[in-house]
Amino acid sequence: MRDDKHGPALILTSDDLVRDNLARALHGLGHEALVASSVSDAAEILERTPVRFSVLQANPEGDDLPALLARLRGSGGDPGPVVLVSDETSVDQRLPAEAGAVTVIRSSTDWAEVESAVRAVTGLPTSGARHREDVAAAAGPWPEVGLWTSPRMQDVWEMIQQAARVDVPVLIGGETGTGKDLAARAIHYLSSRRNGPFVKINCAAVPRELLETELFGDEREPFTLAHRVRMGKLETANHGTIFLDEIGDLHPALQAKLLHVLQDGMSSRVGGRSTVEVDVRALAATKRDLERTVAEQGFREDLYYRLNVIQIVMPPLRERLDEVPNLARYFAQRYSRAFNREGFTLGSSAIERLTRYRYPGNVRELENVVKRMIALDDPDLSRTPFGSSGAEPGGGDAAPAGPAPGATVSLKDVARSAARAAEREAIAHVLAQTGWNRVRSAKLLKISYRALLYKIKETGLDRASQSPDGNAAPR
């Protein structure tokens, strides 16, 4: 066995999701990951390459751990200290004495648990800034990043890493639920400001009268005449990152004030007589087309260019459906534990149906569908409300059925049917974007509020007006 504490490590698992999570975590801790999906593959690796330690999930051949270790050691190699990934609650007491396993972890997606186990088997200190930085650089604290396997998302990940290396503003675009918040946190976590605060404010969720105070702070004297100072989010984020979510909804008067802060690094509290120096990096996100909004004079052009030094666009889930199986399994693993439904596993038919759907609510919608499946104990997706009308996946995205053989075909009827389907899809898409805010949706669709209510009812969307968490959509 190698003496160096950062030698290669063997990973034995037949689960692709567990393999990818562990490989990224081990790489972040400085270990080369040698992956095997069968005992024979693992034996071949051990025979030709000494490893520092091994991480085993479950034996694909069905042996218990002592028998598995005996087979590995009998191959002429040494698996070294063992980290076992297991959900069994009784495994802790019997393994150390019976099989020589050093530690047991419950999840391959808990980066802190993986790091702690690796440090235990390698004898490294249990804390240290350098190794925490290594883990951050490799994977970050969000396992979802490890599931970005499509070419589109690999490009996004590359952009995130590049943006993290330079201390400039970043504008993150994309539909609701695509992971803009996740991208912003990853940029901060991978940047030189990672040890500073990460402060988020949603510009659309706070009324304009309160948003100025939230952003810039307050220094007015209340009725007691006692001088009071309240720091704003910009001051709180000093030497760190301010994440301005839904920046496209920021009031024009506050846009001007924010521009001044980003240009000069000086902020003034509401009612204040002096300015405060702030050193922040601005990350902004929006689902709007800001360039178009600027052209329509709905957003300041100078602030747009100040924020848009680097632009990252999060693609919708329907353009990367090959990631759905792993994302769904990850959410199932995560929430089955949180909901005390250990052992819940998605059925193959459910995975197939989930992969065919187009997700107007993107990753957030998929996450909530899996939550509902666990809550209803429905691994086959047979009873869980799903799709735009709670029916088969595809909802309004499904193509209309063709005419029966020998039937008369009216091109006018076909065109009318296609137009209705396209109209329904457009309305459903905008409603999902706005969180079923009908006033905003009507404005985006450029129709009257009453016309929108009529079309929602006409197209059957009123029967689907349940938000992804199962609660009635806001009216």
GIRAUR-V171392 format. One record per backbone hydrogen bond with DSSP energy under -1.0 kcal/mol. NH is the residue of the N-H (numbers start at 1). CO is the residue of the C=O. E is the energy in kcal/mol with one decimal. If there is no record, write none. Layout:
nh | co | e
NH | CO | E
NH | CO | E
//
This chain:
nh | co | e
7 | 4 | -1.1
9 | 32 | -3.0
10 | 53 | -2.1
11 | 34 | -2.9
12 | 55 | -2.6
13 | 36 | -2.1
19 | 15 | -2.5
20 | 16 | -2.5
21 | 17 | -2.3
22 | 18 | -2.6
23 | 19 | -2.7
24 | 20 | -2.1
25 | 21 | -2.0
26 | 22 | -2.9
27 | 23 | -2.2
28 | 24 | -2.1
29 | 25 | -1.2
30 | 27 | -1.6
31 | 26 | -2.7
34 | 9 | -3.1
36 | 11 | -3.0
42 | 38 | -2.2
43 | 39 | -2.7
44 | 40 | -2.1
45 | 41 | -2.0
46 | 42 | -2.5
47 | 43 | -2.0
48 | 44 | -1.3
49 | 45 | -2.2
52 | 8 | -3.6
54 | 81 | -2.6
55 | 10 | -3.2
56 | 83 | -2.6
57 | 12 | -2.3
62 | 59 | -1.7
68 | 64 | -2.4
69 | 65 | -2.9
70 | 66 | -2.2
71 | 67 | -2.1
72 | 68 | -2.2
73 | 69 | -2.9
74 | 70 | -2.0
76 | 73 | -1.4
83 | 54 | -2.7
84 | 103 | -2.1
85 | 56 | -3.0
86 | 105 | -2.6
95 | 91 | -1.8
98 | 94 | -1.7
99 | 95 | -3.2
100 | 95 | -1.1
102 | 82 | -1.6
103 | 82 | -1.5
105 | 84 | -2.9
111 | 109 | -1.1
114 | 110 | -2.3
115 | 111 | -2.7
116 | 112 | -2.3
117 | 113 | -2.2
118 | 114 | -2.5
119 | 115 | -2.4
120 | 116 | -1.8
121 | 117 | -2.0
122 | 118 | -1.7
123 | 119 | -1.3
132 | 128 | -2.0
133 | 129 | -2.4
134 | 130 | -1.8
135 | 131 | -2.4
136 | 132 | -2.2
137 | 133 | -2.8
138 | 134 | -1.8
139 | 135 | -2.5
140 | 135 | -1.5
145 | 142 | -1.8
146 | 143 | -1.3
147 | 144 | -1.8
148 | 145 | -1.6
149 | 147 | -2.0
154 | 150 | -2.3
155 | 151 | -1.9
156 | 152 | -1.7
157 | 153 | -2.7
158 | 154 | -2.0
159 | 155 | -2.2
160 | 156 | -2.5
161 | 157 | -2.2
162 | 158 | -2.2
163 | 159 | -2.9
164 | 160 | -2.0
168 | 166 | -1.8
170 | 282 | -1.4
171 | 310 | -2.9
172 | 284 | -3.4
173 | 312 | -2.9
178 | 175 | -1.4
183 | 179 | -2.2
184 | 180 | -2.3
185 | 181 | -2.3
186 | 182 | -2.2
187 | 183 | -2.3
188 | 184 | -2.2
189 | 185 | -2.8
190 | 186 | -2.1
191 | 188 | -1.1
194 | 191 | -1.5
196 | 193 | -2.3
199 | 241 | -2.8
201 | 243 | -2.4
203 | 245 | -2.7
210 | 207 | -1.2
211 | 207 | -2.4
212 | 208 | -1.3
214 | 210 | -2.5
215 | 211 | -2.8
216 | 212 | -2.9
217 | 213 | -2.1
218 | 230 | -2.5
219 | 270 | -3.3
225 | 222 | -2.3
230 | 218 | -3.3
233 | 214 | -3.2
234 | 215 | -2.2
236 | 232 | -2.3
237 | 233 | -1.8
238 | 235 | -1.8
239 | 279 | -3.2
240 | 237 | -2.5
241 | 197 | -2.8
242 | 281 | -2.6
243 | 199 | -3.5
244 | 283 | -3.2
245 | 201 | -2.0
245 | 243 | -1.1
247 | 285 | -2.3
249 | 246 | -1.8
250 | 247 | -1.8
255 | 251 | -2.0
256 | 252 | -1.7
257 | 253 | -1.3
258 | 254 | -2.6
259 | 255 | -2.4
260 | 256 | -1.7
261 | 257 | -1.6
262 | 258 | -2.4
263 | 259 | -2.2
264 | 260 | -2.6
265 | 261 | -2.5
267 | 276 | -3.2
270 | 217 | -2.4
272 | 269 | -2.1
276 | 267 | -3.8
278 | 265 | -2.7
281 | 240 | -1.8
283 | 242 | -2.6
284 | 170 | -2.7
285 | 244 | -2.1
286 | 172 | -2.0
290 | 288 | -1.2
293 | 289 | -2.3
294 | 290 | -2.8
295 | 291 | -1.9
296 | 292 | -1.9
297 | 294 | -1.8
298 | 293 | -3.5
304 | 300 | -2.1
305 | 301 | -2.2
306 | 302 | -1.5
307 | 303 | -2.2
308 | 304 | -2.2
309 | 307 | -1.1
310 | 169 | -1.0
312 | 171 | -2.5
314 | 173 | -3.0
319 | 316 | -1.6
320 | 317 | -2.1
323 | 320 | -2.1
324 | 321 | -1.5
327 | 323 | -2.4
328 | 324 | -3.2
329 | 325 | -2.4
330 | 326 | -2.4
331 | 327 | -2.6
332 | 328 | -2.4
333 | 329 | -2.6
334 | 330 | -2.5
335 | 331 | -2.8
336 | 332 | -1.9
337 | 333 | -1.0
338 | 334 | -1.4
339 | 335 | -2.6
340 | 337 | -1.2
341 | 336 | -3.8
344 | 341 | -1.8
347 | 379 | -2.6
351 | 347 | -2.2
352 | 348 | -2.1
353 | 349 | -2.2
354 | 350 | -2.9
355 | 351 | -1.9
362 | 359 | -1.4
363 | 177 | -1.0
364 | 177 | -1.1
366 | 362 | -1.9
367 | 363 | -2.7
368 | 364 | -1.9
369 | 365 | -2.2
370 | 366 | -2.3
371 | 367 | -2.0
372 | 368 | -2.2
373 | 369 | -2.2
374 | 370 | -2.2
375 | 371 | -2.7
376 | 372 | -2.4
377 | 374 | -1.1
378 | 373 | -3.0
381 | 378 | -1.6
390 | 387 | -1.4
395 | 392 | -1.5
397 | 394 | -4.8
398 | 395 | -1.1
407 | 404 | -2.2
414 | 410 | -2.4
415 | 411 | -2.7
416 | 412 | -2.3
417 | 413 | -2.6
418 | 414 | -2.5
419 | 415 | -2.4
420 | 416 | -2.2
421 | 417 | -2.2
422 | 418 | -2.6
423 | 419 | -2.6
424 | 420 | -2.6
425 | 421 | -2.3
426 | 422 | -2.4
427 | 423 | -2.4
428 | 424 | -2.7
429 | 425 | -2.4
430 | 426 | -2.2
431 | 427 | -2.7
432 | 428 | -2.2
433 | 429 | -2.2
434 | 430 | -2.1
436 | 431 | -3.6
438 | 436 | -1.0
441 | 437 | -2.3
442 | 438 | -2.3
443 | 439 | -1.7
444 | 440 | -2.4
445 | 441 | -2.5
447 | 442 | -2.2
452 | 448 | -2.1
453 | 449 | -2.2
454 | 450 | -2.1
455 | 451 | -2.4
456 | 452 | -2.6
457 | 453 | -1.8
458 | 454 | -2.9
459 | 455 | -2.5
461 | 456 | -1.3
462 | 456 | -1.4
463 | 460 | -1.1
464 | 461 | -1.0
466 | 464 | -1.5
467 | 471 | -2.8
470 | 467 | -2.5
473 | 465 | -2.4
//
